[in-house]
Amino acid sequence: LACVDSICYHAGGNLGVGDLEDDDVLICPQHRFRVCLRTGDAIEGGDAHARARQRLHVAYENEGSLRVRLGTNGDAASDRFASADENIWNYLMWREIRVARPVE
């Protein structure tokens, strides 16, 4: 299990509709930046050289339920999208993509 902030560190892309590559790399649909799900490190894209990080959280199963313990260690580039104003912008920007994405 892996859990990261749902908003990309780079420009606020919706990682919830991103692609998974090699089981441990999440690709942002907005600019195709890649994030390692084991470390949170940007591994390709505009901020990879700056050691940008996506905030990681601990995901685990407990008695048949999935649980998440929010990560609070250090600073992560994705933290700038944690404010209410940024989340409203992100929701409005990605609403149509969520609707247009085929249901599997």
C-alpha positions as CSV (number, residue, x, y, z in Angstrom):
1,L,0.0,0.0,0.0
2,A,1.1,3.5,-0.7
3,C,-0.4,6.9,0.2
4,V,0.7,10.4,-0.8
5,D,-0.9,13.8,-1.0
6,S,-3.4,13.7,-3.8
7,I,-2.2,17.0,-5.3
8,C,1.0,17.0,-7.2
9,Y,4.0,19.0,-5.8
10,H,4.7,20.7,-9.1
11,A,1.6,22.5,-10.2
12,G,-1.4,21.0,-8.3
13,G,-2.3,18.2,-10.7
14,N,-4.8,15.6,-9.5
15,L,-2.7,12.5,-8.7
16,G,-5.9,10.6,-8.0
17,V,-6.3,10.2,-11.8
18,G,-2.6,9.6,-12.4
19,D,-1.0,6.5,-13.9
20,L,0.9,3.9,-12.0
21,E,4.2,2.7,-13.5
22,D,6.2,-0.2,-12.3
23,D,4.1,-0.5,-9.1
24,D,6.0,2.3,-7.3
25,V,6.0,5.3,-9.6
26,L,3.0,7.6,-9.8
27,I,2.7,9.8,-13.0
28,C,0.9,13.1,-12.7
29,P,-1.6,13.6,-15.5
30,Q,-1.0,17.3,-15.8
31,H,2.7,17.5,-16.8
32,R,3.7,13.8,-16.6
33,F,6.0,14.4,-13.6
34,R,6.9,11.2,-11.8
35,V,6.9,10.5,-8.0
36,C,8.4,7.5,-6.3
37,L,5.7,6.1,-4.0
38,R,8.3,4.5,-1.7
39,T,10.2,7.8,-0.9
40,G,8.0,10.6,-2.2
41,D,11.0,11.9,-4.3
42,A,10.4,13.6,-7.6
43,I,12.3,11.3,-10.0
44,E,11.6,13.0,-13.3
45,G,10.2,16.4,-14.2
46,G,10.9,20.0,-13.7
47,D,11.6,19.9,-9.9
48,A,13.4,16.5,-9.7
49,H,16.8,18.3,-9.8
50,A,15.7,20.4,-6.8
51,R,14.9,17.3,-4.7
52,A,11.2,18.1,-4.6
53,R,9.1,15.7,-2.5
54,Q,5.6,14.6,-2.3
55,R,4.3,14.1,1.2
56,L,4.1,10.4,2.1
57,H,1.5,8.9,4.5
58,V,1.5,5.5,6.1
59,A,-1.2,3.2,4.7
60,Y,-2.0,-0.1,6.4
61,E,-4.8,-2.6,6.9
62,N,-6.4,-3.2,10.3
63,E,-9.1,-5.8,10.8
64,G,-10.2,-5.6,7.1
65,S,-10.2,-1.8,6.9
66,L,-7.7,0.4,5.2
67,R,-6.2,3.1,7.4
68,V,-4.0,6.1,6.8
69,R,-1.7,7.8,9.3
70,L,-0.9,11.2,8.1
71,G,2.8,12.0,7.6
72,T,4.0,15.1,9.3
73,N,7.8,14.7,9.0
74,G,9.6,17.7,7.6
75,D,8.6,19.9,4.7
76,A,7.3,18.6,1.3
77,A,6.8,20.5,-1.9
78,S,3.2,19.3,-2.0
79,D,2.4,21.1,1.3
80,R,1.8,24.4,-0.6
81,F,-1.4,22.9,-2.0
82,A,-2.8,22.0,1.5
83,S,-4.7,25.3,2.0
84,A,-8.4,25.6,1.3
85,D,-7.9,28.1,-1.5
86,E,-5.6,25.9,-3.4
87,N,-7.9,22.9,-3.0
88,I,-10.8,24.8,-4.4
89,W,-8.7,25.8,-7.4
90,N,-7.6,22.2,-7.9
91,Y,-11.2,20.8,-7.7
92,L,-12.4,23.3,-10.3
93,M,-9.5,22.6,-12.6
94,W,-9.8,18.8,-12.6
95,R,-13.6,18.4,-12.3
96,E,-14.0,17.8,-16.0
97,I,-11.2,15.3,-16.2
98,R,-12.8,13.2,-13.4
99,V,-16.1,13.1,-15.3
100,A,-14.5,12.3,-18.6
101,R,-12.3,9.5,-17.3
102,P,-13.9,6.1,-18.2
103,V,-15.1,4.0,-15.3
104,E,-13.4,0.6,-15.0
